[in-house]
């Protein structure tokens, strides 16, 4: 079956058919998927049956991978696999335990010196309800701002820090061991609020609802209020794609132009287990 990419009716999202994770894509397929990733933001591969090594090889065809820094979240003998879920002694959970709890919107690794340009998340086991992933289009978020607001955002620089994520985890009472994981020294990094996509030059907002902890030159209270207001605008439903997982699903998304957040699920009575591979950012963020 030839490679087929079918967009969804939402502002972002598309389904990929004719290609799976069990073998690396060839050069033509890499180019087609890179273009689709920028155009649609997030790509779905259904009904996958891939080993960790196959997932690593597939993702690695697009560029260098980021190893998993946290030893207790790393798959043994496969350092490129980040294990996400509520299994084992060191769960990785970033969603509120409350059904109506707050969402932690972010783009992967924005708080690290080396950011992530794309991520691939493969579902091995999913709960019968909840545990969805929401994606929001930061092209749409920027484009819909009034011109004066765009000009303001164009000139702002934000401080990203793992301390914001740690605070969220502690406030929500999520997996105490996960909170400990974020205490490893990770110096804050400064990023522009608005970045241009390296493939198109198109502008997108680039921040996190909790990982962005300050605005350069602003009082803390004003910065927190601005980031909260911006999150409400940027992550509104009109800009979203919501993915309800099935075992065997794999999502490939562009961290350069999307934010995402996990929704609550029953972490005590159900299992959510996923493997993530992460492509390192190879272009300047500007």
Backbone as CSV, one residue per row, in Angstrom:
resi,resn,N_x,N_y,N_z,CA_x,CA_y,CA_z,C_x,C_y,C_z
1,UNK,0.848,-1.200,0.000,0.000,0.000,0.000,0.884,1.250,0.000
2,UNK,0.577,2.163,-0.880,1.348,3.405,-0.966,1.063,4.286,0.245
3,UNK,2.024,5.124,0.559,1.872,6.041,1.684,0.679,6.964,1.440
4,UNK,-0.213,7.026,2.424,-1.409,7.861,2.325,-1.551,8.669,3.597
5,UNK,-1.756,9.975,3.478,-1.909,10.868,4.623,-3.251,11.577,4.495
6,UNK,-4.147,11.326,5.454,-5.511,11.861,5.405,-5.718,12.853,6.544
7,UNK,-5.884,14.133,6.248,-6.094,15.124,7.314,-7.439,14.934,8.003
8,UNK,-7.495,15.297,9.271,-8.751,15.331,9.999,-9.438,16.674,9.755
9,UNK,-10.677,16.769,10.205,-11.422,18.018,10.029,-10.997,19.071,11.043
10,UNK,-10.304,18.664,12.087,-9.790,19.612,13.066,-8.639,20.410,12.453
11,UNK,-8.258,21.502,13.124,-7.242,22.398,12.580,-5.884,21.709,12.473
12,UNK,-5.657,20.678,13.284,-4.441,19.880,13.213,-4.813,18.409,13.251
13,UNK,-3.860,17.566,12.829,-4.056,16.124,12.910,-4.292,15.478,11.560
14,UNK,-3.655,14.312,11.358,-3.847,13.536,10.148,-3.508,12.082,10.455
15,UNK,-4.053,11.168,9.656,-3.771,9.738,9.806,-2.867,9.277,8.676
16,UNK,-1.897,8.445,9.032,-0.957,7.898,8.066,-1.283,6.430,7.833
17,UNK,-1.378,6.035,6.575,-1.585,4.634,6.210,-0.525,4.231,5.190
18,UNK,-0.264,2.942,5.147,0.721,2.432,4.194,2.139,2.440,4.707
19,UNK,2.313,2.718,5.991,3.647,2.757,6.579,3.519,2.486,8.068
20,UNK,4.441,1.677,8.611,4.413,1.346,10.027,5.764,1.516,10.667
21,UNK,5.808,1.243,11.963,7.018,1.472,12.739,8.005,0.313,12.689
22,UNK,7.636,-0.791,12.053,8.490,-1.978,12.124,9.735,-1.878,11.257
23,UNK,9.779,-0.915,10.366,10.967,-0.709,9.526,11.176,0.784,9.322
24,UNK,12.420,1.237,9.256,12.665,2.667,9.043,12.123,3.123,7.693
25,UNK,11.601,4.334,7.613,11.147,4.864,6.324,12.330,5.144,5.410
26,UNK,12.082,5.068,4.094,13.147,5.429,3.157,13.215,6.957,3.029
27,UNK,14.147,7.439,2.246,14.382,8.883,2.177,13.152,9.627,1.664
28,UNK,12.475,9.087,0.658,11.278,9.743,0.126,10.173,9.790,1.175
29,UNK,10.027,8.708,1.940,9.013,8.673,2.991,9.356,9.637,4.117
30,UNK,10.637,9.745,4.452,11.061,10.714,5.465,10.682,12.122,5.035
31,UNK,10.974,12.471,3.796,10.653,13.817,3.303,9.145,14.058,3.327
32,UNK,8.357,13.050,2.929,6.899,13.203,2.911,6.348,13.376,4.318
33,UNK,6.881,12.608,5.263,6.394,12.696,6.633,6.854,13.981,7.318
34,UNK,8.063,14.441,7.001,8.532,15.726,7.550,7.599,16.852,7.106
35,UNK,7.232,16.849,5.819,6.330,17.881,5.307,4.951,17.779,5.958
36,UNK,4.458,16.534,6.115,3.146,16.333,6.724,3.146,16.725,8.195
37,UNK,4.263,16.478,8.866,4.374,16.821,10.275,4.265,18.327,10.477
38,UNK,4.953,19.082,9.638,4.868,20.546,9.735,3.476,21.031,9.346
39,UNK,2.890,20.419,8.325,1.595,20.872,7.823,0.456,20.542,8.790
40,UNK,0.458,19.325,9.329,-0.664,18.856,10.147,-0.366,18.831,11.639
41,UNK,0.875,18.934,12.026,1.222,19.021,13.443,1.383,17.693,14.133
42,UNK,0.395,16.806,13.990,0.429,15.501,14.659,-0.096,14.437,13.691
43,UNK,0.633,13.316,13.617,0.302,12.222,12.698,0.009,10.956,13.489
44,UNK,-1.059,10.248,13.107,-1.459,9.016,13.773,-1.141,7.804,12.904
45,UNK,-0.469,6.824,13.512,-0.248,5.506,12.920,-1.053,4.516,13.765
46,UNK,-2.036,3.852,13.164,-2.877,2.906,13.897,-2.309,1.484,13.840
47,UNK,-2.726,0.671,14.825,-2.514,-0.779,14.812,-1.055,-1.171,14.624
48,UNK,-0.179,-0.563,15.391,1.250,-0.865,15.313,1.609,-2.036,16.231
49,UNK,2.636,-2.769,15.855,3.161,-3.882,16.656,4.686,-3.810,16.589
50,UNK,5.250,-2.796,17.187,6.680,-2.526,17.046,7.421,-2.848,18.337
51,UNK,8.631,-3.379,18.184,9.515,-3.577,19.330,10.170,-2.250,19.675
52,UNK,10.732,-2.129,20.879,11.455,-0.900,21.213,12.563,-0.577,20.213
53,UNK,13.314,-1.586,19.784,14.387,-1.346,18.819,13.833,-0.844,17.491
54,UNK,12.690,-1.373,17.080,12.078,-0.916,15.833,11.583,0.525,15.952
55,UNK,11.005,0.880,17.093,10.576,2.262,17.298,11.762,3.211,17.258
56,UNK,12.857,2.827,17.893,14.059,3.655,17.892,14.592,3.815,16.473
57,UNK,14.633,2.736,15.706,15.145,2.805,14.334,14.244,3.667,13.454
58,UNK,12.933,3.548,13.626,12.000,4.348,12.830,12.191,5.828,13.124
59,UNK,12.173,6.195,14.396,12.310,7.607,14.771,13.673,8.145,14.374
60,UNK,14.709,7.323,14.531,16.062,7.756,14.223,16.298,8.060,12.764
61,UNK,15.404,7.603,11.893,15.541,7.927,10.470,15.346,9.416,10.210
62,UNK,14.736,10.134,11.167,14.457,11.558,10.995,15.543,12.451,11.602
63,UNK,16.486,11.862,12.335,17.542,12.669,12.919,18.006,12.099,14.243
64,UNK,18.907,12.807,14.922,19.453,12.326,16.186,18.407,12.306,17.291
65,UNK,18.467,11.247,18.103,17.520,11.078,19.197,18.110,11.559,20.510
66,UNK,17.229,11.977,21.401,17.640,12.374,22.752,17.560,11.159,23.662
67,UNK,18.639,10.817,24.357,18.552,9.716,25.317,17.711,10.122,26.512
68,UNK,17.137,9.138,27.175,16.349,9.405,28.377,17.290,9.714,29.530
69,UNK,17.192,10.924,30.079,18.117,11.349,31.125,17.818,10.695,32.469
70,UNK,16.527,10.416,32.745,16.148,9.849,34.038,16.304,8.332,33.986
71,UNK,17.223,7.792,34.794,17.514,6.361,34.747,16.296,5.513,35.079
72,UNK,15.442,5.984,36.009,14.298,5.162,36.408,13.120,5.262,35.436
73,UNK,13.239,6.081,34.397,12.213,6.149,33.351,12.736,5.609,32.030
74,UNK,13.928,5.061,32.040,14.577,4.572,30.822,14.339,3.080,30.679
75,UNK,13.996,2.656,29.471,13.830,1.232,29.218,15.197,0.553,29.264
76,UNK,15.345,-0.531,30.032,16.637,-1.211,30.098,17.157,-1.592,28.713
77,UNK,18.427,-1.324,28.478,19.110,-1.657,27.222,18.605,-0.846,26.021
78,UNK,17.717,0.143,26.263,17.228,0.981,25.169,17.118,2.406,25.686
79,UNK,18.251,3.114,25.810,18.249,4.426,26.469,17.445,5.492,25.732
80,UNK,17.094,5.251,24.469,16.310,6.242,23.733,14.816,6.164,24.052
81,UNK,14.393,5.117,24.755,12.977,4.947,25.086,12.685,5.539,26.466
82,UNK,11.758,6.496,26.488,11.260,7.096,27.719,9.934,6.407,28.047
83,UNK,9.861,5.720,29.189,8.672,4.957,29.562,7.698,5.876,30.298
84,UNK,6.513,6.032,29.747,5.481,6.915,30.288,4.333,6.067,30.804
85,UNK,3.893,6.341,32.028,2.728,5.629,32.537,2.758,5.430,34.033
86,UNK,1.811,4.653,34.518,1.621,4.470,35.959,2.034,3.075,36.414
87,UNK,3.060,2.523,35.792,3.518,1.182,36.139,4.855,1.251,36.877
88,UNK,5.162,0.187,37.619,6.457,0.097,38.284,6.563,0.995,39.499
89,UNK,7.773,1.074,40.028,8.025,1.843,41.249,8.215,3.334,40.989
90,UNK,8.392,3.720,39.724,8.681,5.116,39.405,7.754,5.597,38.276
91,UNK,6.473,5.790,38.589,5.528,6.183,37.537,5.847,7.545,36.946
92,UNK,5.527,7.685,35.682,5.689,8.961,34.974,4.284,9.438,34.614
93,UNK,3.743,10.334,35.427,2.374,10.823,35.272,2.404,12.337,35.332
94,UNK,1.814,12.980,34.320,1.806,14.439,34.283,0.395,15.005,34.165
95,UNK,-0.617,14.211,34.577,-1.990,14.704,34.538,-2.568,14.702,35.939
96,UNK,-3.486,15.608,36.184,-4.118,15.734,37.487,-4.909,14.467,37.816
97,UNK,-4.974,14.078,39.101,-5.806,12.935,39.483,-7.300,13.256,39.507
98,UNK,-7.637,14.531,39.430,-9.037,14.954,39.472,-9.601,15.063,38.058
99,UNK,-10.830,14.565,37.833,-11.416,14.606,36.483,-11.460,16.005,35.869
100,UNK,-11.650,17.016,36.710,-11.707,18.398,36.222,-10.464,19.181,36.633
101,UNK,-9.371,18.473,36.902,-8.142,19.127,37.328,-7.477,19.905,36.209
102,UNK,-6.510,20.749,36.534,-5.842,21.571,35.515,-4.986,20.725,34.580
103,UNK,-4.789,21.235,33.382,-3.942,20.577,32.392,-2.558,21.208,32.416
104,UNK,-1.553,20.395,32.144,-0.175,20.885,32.101,0.257,20.924,30.630
105,UNK,-0.001,22.069,29.995,0.321,22.235,28.575,1.820,22.505,28.420
106,UNK,2.442,21.837,27.472,3.886,22.006,27.290,4.319,21.549,25.906
107,UNK,5.550,21.868,25.570,6.231,21.308,24.413,7.473,20.616,24.953
108,UNK,7.748,19.419,24.496,8.762,18.574,25.136,10.141,19.241,25.177
109,UNK,10.752,19.131,26.358,12.141,19.531,26.598,12.399,21.026,26.411
110,UNK,11.382,21.858,26.473,11.635,23.292,26.317,12.459,23.838,27.475
111,UNK,12.465,23.122,28.600,13.204,23.571,29.783,14.651,23.072,29.788
112,UNK,15.029,22.328,28.779,16.389,21.799,28.704,17.228,22.601,27.713
113,UNK,18.518,22.549,27.906,19.415,23.253,26.990,19.208,22.776,25.563
114,UNK,18.971,21.482,25.416,18.726,20.896,24.098,17.249,20.541,24.015
115,UNK,16.485,21.320,23.276,15.041,21.127,23.177,14.713,19.923,22.288
116,UNK,13.439,19.615,22.178,12.970,18.521,21.329,12.245,19.090,20.123
117,UNK,12.556,18.551,18.952,11.856,19.049,17.759,10.634,18.215,17.409
118,UNK,10.649,16.939,17.748,9.494,16.078,17.488,9.532,14.908,18.454
119,UNK,8.360,14.314,18.707,8.255,13.170,19.612,7.346,12.129,18.993
120,UNK,7.635,10.855,19.303,6.791,9.750,18.859,6.400,8.938,20.082
121,UNK,5.094,8.860,20.357,4.575,8.166,21.532,3.753,6.964,21.068
122,UNK,4.141,5.782,21.553,3.550,4.512,21.125,2.843,3.872,22.314
123,UNK,1.554,3.561,22.146,0.724,3.056,23.240,0.759,1.534,23.293
124,UNK,1.218,1.002,24.426,1.224,-0.438,24.651,-0.026,-0.895,25.407
125,UNK,-0.446,-0.093,26.375,-1.642,-0.409,27.158,-2.301,0.905,27.545
126,UNK,-3.634,0.956,27.427,-4.343,2.207,27.702,-5.548,1.936,28.599
127,UNK,-5.968,2.923,29.397,-7.148,2.742,30.256,-8.415,2.751,29.409
128,UNK,-9.498,2.164,29.921,-10.762,2.158,29.162,-11.401,3.536,29.042
129,UNK,-11.015,4.445,29.930,-11.550,5.812,29.880,-10.490,6.776,30.378
130,UNK,-10.478,7.977,29.829,-9.511,8.986,30.239,-8.138,8.720,29.658
131,UNK,-7.175,9.533,30.088,-5.820,9.386,29.590,-5.649,9.831,28.150
132,UNK,-6.556,10.681,27.658,-6.423,11.219,26.306,-5.247,12.196,26.261
133,UNK,-4.807,12.509,25.050,-3.808,13.558,24.864,-4.408,14.657,23.997
134,UNK,-4.311,15.881,24.475,-4.783,17.047,23.736,-3.592,17.739,23.092
135,UNK,-3.777,18.174,21.856,-2.767,18.949,21.138,-3.389,20.280,20.728
136,UNK,-2.604,21.349,20.810,-3.091,22.675,20.426,-2.135,23.299,19.421
137,UNK,-2.699,23.915,18.398,-1.938,24.497,17.294,-1.442,25.896,17.660
138,UNK,-0.145,26.057,17.752,0.417,27.353,18.111,0.569,28.290,16.915
139,UNK,0.435,27.782,15.683,0.279,28.666,14.524,-1.036,29.438,14.671
140,UNK,-2.122,28.674,14.898,-3.443,29.299,15.027,-3.480,30.254,16.210
141,UNK,-2.835,29.851,17.304,-2.835,30.688,18.494,-2.179,32.036,18.216
142,UNK,-1.046,32.021,17.526,-0.364,33.284,17.210,-1.149,34.088,16.182
143,UNK,-1.576,33.445,15.113,-2.260,34.157,14.027,-3.533,34.846,14.491
144,UNK,-4.192,34.296,15.516,-5.472,34.843,15.969,-5.329,35.971,16.991
145,UNK,-4.104,36.252,17.410,-3.886,37.375,18.320,-4.057,38.704,17.582
146,UNK,-4.559,39.744,18.251,-4.600,41.073,17.631,-3.176,41.540,17.305
147,UNK,-3.011,42.375,16.291,-1.663,42.813,15.892,-0.820,43.377,17.038
148,UNK,-1.416,44.177,17.918,-0.642,44.731,19.025,-0.173,43.641,19.982
149,UNK,-1.010,42.628,20.177,-0.632,41.511,21.042,0.476,40.681,20.385
150,UNK,0.380,40.506,19.072,1.449,39.810,18.364,2.783,40.548,18.522
151,UNK,2.733,41.868,18.365,3.960,42.656,18.488,4.550,42.533,19.892
152,UNK,3.685,42.523,20.913,4.166,42.340,22.281,4.839,40.981,22.429
153,UNK,4.159,39.939,21.971,4.695,38.581,22.097,6.003,38.425,21.320
154,UNK,6.105,39.083,20.172,7.320,38.988,19.356,8.561,39.419,20.127
155,UNK,8.390,40.343,21.061,9.538,40.886,21.775,9.820,40.242,23.120
156,UNK,9.014,39.257,23.531,9.177,38.677,24.864,10.072,37.442,24.853
157,UNK,10.814,37.293,25.942,11.628,36.103,26.163,11.220,35.494,27.504
158,UNK,11.038,34.172,27.517,10.549,33.471,28.691,11.648,32.598,29.289
159,UNK,11.531,32.374,30.580,12.418,31.463,31.296,11.680,30.135,31.487
160,UNK,12.301,29.062,31.018,11.729,27.726,31.155,12.531,26.961,32.204
161,UNK,11.826,26.259,33.099,12.517,25.548,34.176,11.711,24.330,34.604
162,UNK,12.428,23.238,34.928,11.781,22.040,35.456,11.109,22.317,36.799
163,UNK,11.488,23.405,37.476,10.862,23.730,38.754,9.365,23.958,38.607
164,UNK,8.934,24.490,37.455,7.510,24.698,37.227,6.757,23.389,37.139
165,UNK,7.356,22.413,36.470,6.737,21.091,36.397,6.719,20.424,37.767
166,UNK,7.803,20.557,38.517,7.861,19.974,39.857,6.773,20.576,40.749
167,UNK,6.585,21.887,40.656,5.539,22.539,41.452,4.159,21.994,41.085
168,UNK,3.909,21.796,39.787,2.619,21.261,39.337,2.399,19.865,39.902
169,UNK,3.410,19.019,39.813,3.308,17.647,40.318,3.009,17.638,41.808
170,UNK,3.696,18.482,42.548,3.496,18.520,43.996,2.129,19.085,44.369
171,UNK,1.683,20.115,43.642,0.366,20.709,43.911,-0.756,19.713,43.669
172,UNK,-0.612,18.882,42.644,-1.657,17.933,42.284,-1.552,16.617,43.049
173,UNK,-0.449,16.432,43.782,-0.267,15.181,44.518,-0.050,14.000,43.601
174,UNK,0.631,14.243,42.486,0.850,13.197,41.492,2.144,12.458,41.794
175,UNK,2.077,11.149,41.942,3.243,10.271,41.992,4.456,10.923,42.637
176,UNK,4.587,10.855,43.953,5.719,11.499,44.635,7.074,11.174,44.035
177,UNK,7.255,9.950,43.530,8.548,9.609,42.943,8.817,10.407,41.685
178,UNK,7.739,10.775,40.966,7.930,11.597,39.773,8.414,12.985,40.155
179,UNK,7.931,13.505,41.273,8.389,14.820,41.729,9.877,14.790,42.046
180,UNK,10.320,13.702,42.663,11.739,13.579,42.979,12.588,13.560,41.710
181,UNK,12.039,12.977,40.647,12.805,12.845,39.418,13.197,14.201,38.847
182,UNK,12.363,15.230,39.058,12.620,16.536,38.470,13.564,17.393,39.313
183,UNK,14.045,16.865,40.432,14.919,17.665,41.292,16.377,17.615,40.847
184,UNK,16.691,16.801,39.859,18.055,16.767,39.328,18.386,18.160,38.786
185,UNK,19.551,18.713,39.120,19.891,20.063,38.645,19.686,20.219,37.145
186,UNK,18.913,21.200,36.768,18.575,21.436,35.366,18.457,22.948,35.216
187,UNK,19.529,23.639,34.889,19.515,25.102,34.883,18.406,25.655,33.992
188,UNK,17.734,26.713,34.438,16.709,27.341,33.593,17.300,27.807,32.262
189,UNK,16.461,27.831,31.239,16.895,28.298,29.929,15.971,29.417,29.461
190,UNK,16.504,30.315,28.672,15.749,31.440,28.137,15.385,31.160,26.690
191,UNK,14.117,31.342,26.351,13.623,31.085,24.994,12.765,32.261,24.517
192,UNK,12.712,32.515,23.215,11.750,33.490,22.710,10.334,32.933,22.824
193,UNK,9.375,33.785,23.121,7.984,33.352,23.181,7.462,32.995,21.793
194,UNK,7.929,33.685,20.782,7.513,33.421,19.401,8.714,32.887,18.630
195,UNK,8.527,31.741,17.997,9.606,31.167,17.197,9.123,30.948,15.770
196,UNK,10.057,30.919,14.850,9.747,30.634,13.452,10.090,29.184,13.144
197,UNK,9.182,28.505,12.477,9.436,27.114,12.111,10.550,27.058,11.079
198,UNK,11.579,26.243,11.303,12.718,26.214,10.374,12.349,25.819,8.943
199,UNK,11.272,25.045,8.763,10.913,24.593,7.419,10.157,25.641,6.616
200,UNK,9.403,26.512,7.295,8.522,27.442,6.590,8.711,28.900,6.991
201,UNK,9.323,29.135,8.135,9.424,30.495,8.656,8.159,30.974,9.330
202,UNK,7.149,30.126,9.421,5.879,30.525,10.014,6.023,30.683,11.521
203,UNK,5.354,31.683,12.090,5.469,31.975,13.518,4.521,31.119,14.353
204,UNK,5.042,30.673,15.508,4.255,29.906,16.464,4.612,30.351,17.874
205,UNK,3.639,30.309,18.777,3.935,30.538,20.186,4.703,29.335,20.724
206,UNK,5.641,29.590,21.636,6.507,28.533,22.159,6.659,28.747,23.668
207,UNK,5.883,27.990,24.442,5.891,28.180,25.900,5.243,26.960,26.546
208,UNK,5.160,26.970,27.863,4.436,25.944,28.605,3.650,26.589,29.720
209,UNK,2.490,26.026,30.028,1.643,26.639,31.043,2.298,26.639,32.414
210,UNK,3.160,25.658,32.695,3.837,25.610,33.985,5.359,25.618,33.854
211,UNK,5.886,25.081,32.776,7.339,25.044,32.595,7.904,26.437,32.315
212,UNK,7.107,27.309,31.685,7.517,28.710,31.517,7.235,29.434,32.833
213,UNK,8.295,29.742,33.561,8.131,30.216,34.943,8.293,31.720,35.098
214,UNK,8.788,32.409,34.066,9.026,33.851,34.197,9.136,34.473,32.812
215,UNK,8.985,35.796,32.769,9.204,36.584,31.560,10.329,37.555,31.859
216,UNK,11.314,37.584,31.016,12.487,38.427,31.245,12.052,39.891,31.371
217,UNK,12.436,40.525,32.484,12.144,41.931,32.706,10.784,42.216,33.303
218,UNK,9.982,41.180,33.583,8.643,41.384,34.140,8.605,40.983,35.609
219,UNK,7.756,41.640,36.425,7.502,41.161,37.784,6.863,39.771,37.736
220,UNK,7.148,38.954,38.738,6.671,37.575,38.741,5.152,37.470,38.638
221,UNK,4.429,38.290,39.404,2.964,38.205,39.378,2.414,38.540,38.000
222,UNK,2.969,39.569,37.367,2.514,39.939,36.030,2.824,38.829,35.028
223,UNK,3.985,38.218,35.168,4.373,37.150,34.255,3.441,35.951,34.394
224,UNK,3.145,35.546,35.609,2.261,34.400,35.831,0.871,34.666,35.260
225,UNK,0.370,35.880,35.474,-0.959,36.224,34.958,-0.971,36.217,33.435
226,UNK,0.101,36.721,32.818,0.184,36.764,31.358,0.235,35.348,30.789
227,UNK,1.052,34.473,31.387,1.178,33.106,30.877,-0.147,32.355,31.030
228,UNK,-0.861,32.584,32.139,-2.160,31.944,32.328,-3.162,32.421,31.280
229,UNK,-3.163,33.719,31.013,-4.071,34.282,29.998,-3.715,33.763,28.613
230,UNK,-2.421,33.695,28.324,-1.981,33.213,27.018,-2.343,31.740,26.836
231,UNK,-2.216,30.947,27.894,-2.580,29.525,27.812,-4.053,29.364,27.486
232,UNK,-4.891,30.143,28.142,-6.332,30.049,27.883,-6.639,30.359,26.421
233,UNK,-5.984,31.364,25.878,-6.189,31.703,24.470,-5.610,30.634,23.543
234,UNK,-4.365,30.252,23.781,-3.645,29.391,22.842,-4.187,27.967,22.799
235,UNK,-4.766,27.514,23.905,-5.181,26.113,24.005,-6.695,25.957,23.976
236,UNK,-7.373,26.941,23.425,-8.822,26.854,23.312,-9.215,25.693,22.395
237,UNK,-10.424,25.199,22.570,-10.882,23.997,21.869,-10.806,24.123,20.350
238,UNK,-11.032,25.323,19.828,-11.017,25.512,18.375,-9.659,25.203,17.759
239,UNK,-8.594,25.265,18.561,-7.242,25.029,18.056,-6.751,23.617,18.368
240,UNK,-7.638,22.747,18.886,-7.210,21.462,19.429,-7.492,20.267,18.508
241,UNK,-6.693,19.239,18.724,-7.004,17.872,18.312,-6.927,17.024,19.571
242,UNK,-7.951,16.243,19.817,-7.995,15.369,20.994,-7.850,13.926,20.552
243,UNK,-6.858,13.239,21.121,-6.656,11.846,20.746,-7.039,10.922,21.887
244,UNK,-8.035,10.059,21.625,-8.426,9.003,22.550,-7.682,7.736,22.129
245,UNK,-6.809,7.270,22.985,-5.853,6.227,22.615,-6.482,4.846,22.507
246,UNK,-5.912,4.060,21.572,-6.123,2.626,21.510,-4.754,1.967,21.576
247,UNK,-4.676,0.779,22.171,-3.410,0.059,22.170,-2.970,-0.153,20.726
248,UNK,-1.691,0.116,20.451,-1.178,0.011,19.096,-1.130,1.329,18.359
249,UNK,-1.686,2.384,18.951,-1.587,3.712,18.341,-0.178,4.271,18.533
250,UNK,0.289,4.993,17.538,1.525,5.764,17.656,1.247,7.161,17.132
251,UNK,1.606,8.174,17.916,1.449,9.569,17.506,2.824,10.195,17.338
252,UNK,2.992,10.893,16.232,4.238,11.580,15.892,3.893,13.055,15.796
253,UNK,4.496,13.900,16.645,4.096,15.311,16.638,5.285,16.253,16.596
254,UNK,4.986,17.475,16.160,5.973,18.522,15.939,5.984,19.462,17.139
255,UNK,7.037,19.372,17.968,7.140,20.245,19.134,7.407,21.697,18.777
256,UNK,7.759,21.953,17.542,8.038,23.324,17.115,6.765,24.140,16.936
257,UNK,5.628,23.478,16.790,4.400,24.211,16.479,3.176,23.746,17.259
258,UNK,3.382,22.877,18.267,2.273,22.378,19.066,2.586,22.461,20.552
259,UNK,1.540,22.588,21.358,1.583,22.241,22.774,0.721,20.990,22.954
260,UNK,0.991,20.218,24.010,0.145,19.076,24.302,-0.017,18.918,25.808
261,UNK,-1.049,18.160,26.197,-1.345,17.931,27.613,-2.080,16.609,27.744
262,UNK,-1.794,15.893,28.825,-2.492,14.651,29.121,-3.694,14.905,30.010
263,UNK,-4.785,14.181,29.755,-5.994,14.328,30.564,-6.018,13.275,31.671
264,UNK,-6.779,13.509,32.741,-6.805,12.583,33.885,-7.323,11.191,33.512
265,UNK,-6.894,10.207,34.303,-7.407,8.846,34.207,-7.250,8.177,35.561
266,UNK,-7.840,7.003,35.723,-7.779,6.272,36.991,-6.413,5.601,37.106
267,UNK,-5.505,6.244,37.829,-4.144,5.722,37.923,-4.036,4.568,38.911
268,UNK,-5.063,4.351,39.732,-5.018,3.263,40.714,-5.647,1.979,40.186
269,UNK,-6.674,2.107,39.362,-7.403,0.917,38.921,-7.186,0.523,37.480
270,UNK,-6.473,1.329,36.696,-6.225,1.019,35.290,-4.751,1.245,34.973
271,UNK,-4.347,0.799,33.806,-2.946,0.914,33.389,-2.846,1.746,32.123
272,UNK,-1.881,2.649,32.116,-1.526,3.416,30.919,-0.011,3.282,30.753
273,UNK,0.420,2.627,29.678,1.838,2.361,29.460,2.200,2.716,28.025
274,UNK,3.189,3.607,27.861,3.584,4.085,26.546,5.094,4.232,26.473
275,UNK,5.613,4.152,25.254,7.034,4.372,25.001,7.197,5.602,24.121
276,UNK,8.045,6.528,24.559,8.281,7.737,23.769,9.726,7.791,23.289
277,UNK,9.889,8.114,22.013,11.189,8.468,21.461,11.137,9.934,21.086
278,UNK,12.264,10.618,21.245,12.288,12.079,21.118,13.429,12.511,20.219
279,UNK,13.101,13.287,19.200,14.109,13.831,18.293,14.676,15.128,18.861
280,UNK,15.990,15.226,18.907,16.638,16.435,19.394,16.431,17.589,18.421
281,UNK,16.296,18.794,18.973,16.230,19.987,18.128,17.599,20.212,17.490
282,UNK,17.604,20.410,16.185,18.853,20.578,15.447,18.998,21.979,14.865
283,UNK,17.993,22.828,15.069,18.021,24.184,14.522,17.918,25.195,15.662
284,UNK,18.478,26.383,15.485,18.330,27.417,16.522,16.857,27.773,16.728
285,UNK,16.491,28.054,17.969,15.123,28.493,18.271,15.102,30.003,18.193
286,UNK,14.492,30.518,17.147,14.496,31.974,16.929,13.266,32.395,16.120
